[in-house]
């Protein structure tokens, strides 16, 4: 069983930056997992915002392209989401997700609030 724990959320002013981390435990093959970040804003459905494959190929939701960067450090079993130029509409709970075959794991989320 894989556990994913997110950290790094908080309150930031518009235009600011945050870096989210997702630490994985319980697996010796983290490098094989496809990892992703989702977010869910109040009253909205959860949406996929960034993904990274085992080969480190990345993909992004159009609204975050050029502002967010997903990366992974397989030696640390950790995936990151660097978020720059944050906007109030980025306010949401951010979730880490890991997939390998039929396995599909989620963290409990970390709240990001963008407000002045």
C-alpha positions as CSV (number, residue, x, y, z in Angstrom):
1,X,0.0,0.0,0.0
2,X,1.4,3.4,-1.0
3,X,0.8,6.5,1.1
4,X,1.0,9.9,-0.4
5,X,1.4,13.0,1.8
6,X,1.2,16.5,0.5
7,X,2.7,19.6,2.1
8,X,3.5,23.2,1.2
9,X,0.1,24.7,0.9
10,X,-0.9,27.9,2.6
11,X,-2.0,31.5,2.1
12,X,-0.2,33.5,-0.6
13,X,-0.9,36.9,-2.2
14,X,-1.7,37.2,-5.9
15,X,1.4,37.0,-7.9
16,X,3.2,35.0,-5.3
17,X,4.7,31.5,-5.4
18,X,4.4,28.2,-3.5
19,X,6.0,24.8,-3.9
20,X,4.0,21.8,-3.1
21,X,5.6,18.5,-2.2
22,X,4.1,15.0,-2.3
23,X,6.1,12.4,-0.4
24,X,5.4,8.7,-1.2
25,X,6.0,5.8,1.1
26,X,5.3,2.1,1.0
27,X,6.7,1.4,-2.4
28,X,10.1,0.5,-3.7
29,X,9.2,1.3,-7.3
30,X,8.1,5.0,-7.0
31,X,10.1,5.7,-10.2
32,X,7.7,3.5,-12.1
33,X,4.6,5.5,-11.1
34,X,2.9,8.1,-13.2
35,X,2.3,11.0,-10.8
36,X,0.0,13.9,-11.1
37,X,-1.4,16.9,-9.3
38,X,-5.2,17.6,-9.2
39,X,-7.1,20.4,-7.6
40,X,-10.6,21.0,-6.4
41,X,-12.0,24.5,-5.9
42,X,-15.1,25.1,-3.7
43,X,-18.2,24.1,-5.6
44,X,-16.3,22.6,-8.5
45,X,-15.2,19.2,-9.7
46,X,-11.7,17.9,-9.2
47,X,-9.5,18.7,-12.2
48,X,-6.1,17.4,-13.4
49,X,-3.6,20.2,-13.6
50,X,-0.2,18.6,-14.1
51,X,1.2,15.2,-14.7
52,X,4.6,13.5,-15.1
53,X,5.4,10.1,-16.4
54,X,8.0,7.6,-15.2
55,X,10.1,9.0,-18.1
56,X,9.6,12.5,-16.8
57,X,7.4,13.6,-19.7
58,X,5.1,16.4,-18.4
59,X,1.7,17.8,-19.3
60,X,-0.3,20.7,-18.0
61,X,-3.8,22.1,-17.9
62,X,-3.9,25.1,-20.3
63,X,-4.7,27.6,-17.5
64,X,-1.5,26.7,-15.6
65,X,0.9,26.4,-18.5
66,X,3.9,28.7,-18.1
67,X,3.1,29.3,-14.4
68,X,3.3,25.8,-12.8
69,X,6.0,23.2,-13.1
70,X,5.8,19.6,-12.0
71,X,8.9,17.6,-11.3
72,X,10.0,14.4,-9.5
73,X,12.9,13.3,-7.5
74,X,12.9,9.5,-7.5
75,X,15.7,9.2,-5.1
76,X,13.5,11.0,-2.5
77,X,10.2,9.4,-3.6
78,X,8.8,12.9,-4.0
79,X,7.0,14.8,-6.6
80,X,6.8,18.6,-6.6
81,X,4.6,21.3,-8.0
82,X,6.2,24.7,-8.3
83,X,3.5,27.4,-8.6
84,X,4.4,30.9,-9.7
85,X,2.3,34.0,-10.6
86,X,-0.6,32.6,-8.5
87,X,-4.0,34.0,-9.1
88,X,-7.1,34.0,-6.8
89,X,-8.7,31.4,-9.1
90,X,-5.9,29.0,-8.2
91,X,-7.4,28.7,-4.7
92,X,-8.3,25.1,-4.1
93,X,-7.3,21.9,-2.3
94,X,-4.4,20.3,-4.2
95,X,-4.2,16.6,-4.3
96,X,-1.3,14.3,-5.3
97,X,-2.1,11.2,-7.3
98,X,0.0,8.1,-8.2
99,X,-0.9,5.5,-10.8
100,X,0.8,2.2,-11.8
101,X,-1.3,-0.3,-13.7
102,X,-4.6,-0.8,-11.8
103,X,-3.1,0.9,-8.7
104,X,-4.4,4.4,-8.0
105,X,-3.4,6.3,-4.9
106,X,-4.4,9.7,-3.5
107,X,-3.1,12.0,-0.8
108,X,-5.4,13.8,1.5
109,X,-4.8,17.2,-0.1
110,X,-3.3,20.5,0.9
111,X,-5.1,23.8,0.8
112,X,-3.8,26.7,-1.3
113,X,-5.5,30.1,-0.8
114,X,-4.5,33.0,-3.0
115,X,-5.8,36.2,-1.6
116,X,-4.7,39.7,-0.7
